[in-house]
């Protein structure tokens, strides 16, 4: 039988390590609170967790 190859697992970083305090330009969700950022689209801001949407905010 063929020998099994050893699989190396990648070590990922925590998402909180990617953003320092004040480094994130996205707005925090008012319903979910700090730590949940809203996605910035060209005509709206959207929270993927609670589906909260704000229309008409352009940057």
Buried (B, 14 or more C-beta within 10 A) or exposed (E): EEEEEEEEEEEEEEEEEEEEEEEEEEBBBEEBEEEBBBEBEEEBBBBEEEEBEEEEEEE
